[in-house]
Amino acid sequence: MTEEFHKVRRLPPYVFEEVNKKKAAARARGVDIIDLGMGNPDLPTPSFVVDKLCEAIRDPRTHRYSASKGIAGLRRAQAAYYARRFNVKLNPDTQIVATLGSKEGFANMAQAITAPGDVVLCPNPTYPIHAFGFLMTGGTIRSIPARPDEDFLRAIDRAVRHSIPKPIAIILNYPSNPTAYEATLDFYAEVVKFAKEHEIIILSDLAYAEIFFDGAPPPSVLEVPGAMDVTVEFTSMSKTFSMPGWRVGFAVGNERLIAALARVKSYLDYGAFTPIQVAATAALNAGDAAIEEVRSVYRHRRNVLVESFGRAGFHVPPPSSTMFAWAQIPEAYRHMGSVEFSKMLIEKADVAVAPGVGFGEYGDDFVRIALVENEHRIRQAARNLRRFLATEQDQGQKAAAGA
Ligand SMILES: Cc1ncc(COP(=O)(O)O)c(C=O)c1O
C-alpha cells in the first residue's frame, strides 16, 4: 500500500510549494518577505456585503441546507449582471448555476463532460485547474498557445486534424491568469465559428471580467451570436468584490452543459451557506461603485509596480487587466529557470513572486507578480530588487576584473 493512488499520481506536487517553503523558512527567521506570489486578494470585502451576511445569518431559516445550484435570487442577480454588462440574456433556471467559487465549477464541469482519454485543448501557460481539472478525470491535455492570435487559431485547427480522438473542448481564459493577455470579440467569433464547425465545447474562464484598467471592458464569449450553442462561461466574485474566501462563482451558458454540471453538483454539495449567497446577491445587485473602487486600487498598484520595478532595472510590461504582471526573467538570470530565480529573489531580495513554470512549461522564462501588497510595500520590493541587482552587478564586475 505504498504506491501513490492513481489519481494522486496525475497531480504532481504543486510547483509553488518549493517557493512557499523558502518563503516560510525566511519568515521563520524573522525576515519581512514582500509577498507578490499568490493571487490572493488582500482587500476587504465591501462592508455592505458583510452587513448583509450578518443580517441573513440571524435568520435561522438560512441555517438549513441550501440549494445546490444556488438560490433563485442569486441566479437572477447573475442574469441581470450578464444583461447589464454584456447584453447577454440568460434564463436563471436553465442557463445559470452558482458554484463554490469558479474553480469548483470548472473542475466539476470537467468531471461532468469528460470520458477517460478525451482530449482537451488547453492554453499553456494557464491557471492550473484548466489542465488539472481534466487530468483528474482521466482526460488528456493538448497544449495550445496562450496568446489569442493567428497562431492560436492555427494551433486549434492543427489539433483537430491531428488529435485522436478529436478534442472535446477548448479552454479560453481572457483576461488571462498568468499572462494578462486579452481577447477581442472578433477573436472569440473566430473560435466560436471553429467550435461550432467541429462540434467542440468552449469553456471560458472570465474570472477577471471586471479587473481592467485601460482599454474597453473585456467581452464575454457569449456576446458572439450562436455562442450559447457550444459555450459555458465561468465568472467569480473572488476578485470582482474581493470575496476570495467566500467561495462564490458562476457557470452560465449552454443548457445541456449547465444541466450536466448541475447534476454532478446535486450529488456532491448542497450549495454555499445561504447567508453567503444572500450577501453575494446584494453585491451583484449593487452595481458598479464597489467594483470601481477595487479596480482603482489595482490600477494604482499596477502603475507603481511597473514604474518602480522598471527604475530598479527589472522591466515589467504593464498589464491592462487582471491583478497580475507577467514579466520575463532578466536575461542574466533566465538560464536558472523560474523556480530557482524565484527562490533567489526570496533569499536575496526578500521578495516573493510566482514562478512561471507553475502555470505550464512554456512559462518558465517568466515570473508572475501579483498586485496583492499595498503601494508602499510594492515600492519597498522595488528598492530591495534594486539593491540586489546592484550588488550582483558589482560582484560580477569585481569577478571580471580579478579574472
Ligand atoms: C483564471 C482564474 N480562474 C479561476 C480562479 C479561481 O477563482 P474562484 O475563487 O472563483 O474559485 C482564479 C483565481 O485566482 C483565476 O485566476
The ligand as an SDF file (V2000), in Angstrom:
LIG
                    3D

 16 16  0  0  0  0  0  0  0  0999 V2000
   -8.2240   32.4950  -14.0880 C   0  0  0  0  0  0  0  0  0  0  0  0
   -8.7860   32.1120  -12.7680 C   0  0  0  0  0  0  0  0  0  0  0  0
   -9.8690   31.3350  -12.7170 N   0  0  0  0  0  0  0  0  0  0  0  0
  -10.4050   30.9730  -11.5420 C   0  0  0  0  0  0  0  0  0  0  0  0
   -9.8530   31.3720  -10.3550 C   0  0  0  0  0  0  0  0  0  0  0  0
  -10.4760   30.8920   -9.0770 C   0  0  0  0  0  0  0  0  0  0  0  0
  -11.4920   31.7220   -8.7140 O   0  0  0  0  0  0  0  0  0  0  0  0
  -12.5060   31.3070   -7.5580 P   0  0  0  0  0  0  0  0  0  0  0  0
  -12.0030   31.9520   -6.3130 O   0  0  0  0  0  0  0  0  0  0  0  0
  -13.8200   31.8450   -8.0240 O   0  0  0  0  0  0  0  0  0  0  0  0
  -12.5210   29.8240   -7.4690 O   0  0  0  0  0  0  0  0  0  0  0  0
   -8.7320   32.1770  -10.3430 C   0  0  0  0  0  0  0  0  0  0  0  0
   -8.1210   32.5700   -9.0630 C   0  0  0  0  0  0  0  0  0  0  0  0
   -7.0180   33.0070   -8.9710 O   0  0  0  0  0  0  0  0  0  0  0  0
   -8.1790   32.5520  -11.5850 C   0  0  0  0  0  0  0  0  0  0  0  0
   -7.0900   33.3080  -11.6380 O   0  0  0  0  0  0  0  0  0  0  0  0
  1  2  1  0
  2  3  1  0
  2 15  2  0
  3  4  2  0
  4  5  1  0
  5  6  1  0
  5 12  2  0
  6  7  1  0
  7  8  1  0
  8  9  2  0
  8 10  1  0
  8 11  1  0
 12 13  1  0
 12 15  1  0
 13 14  2  0
 15 16  1  0
M  END
$$$$
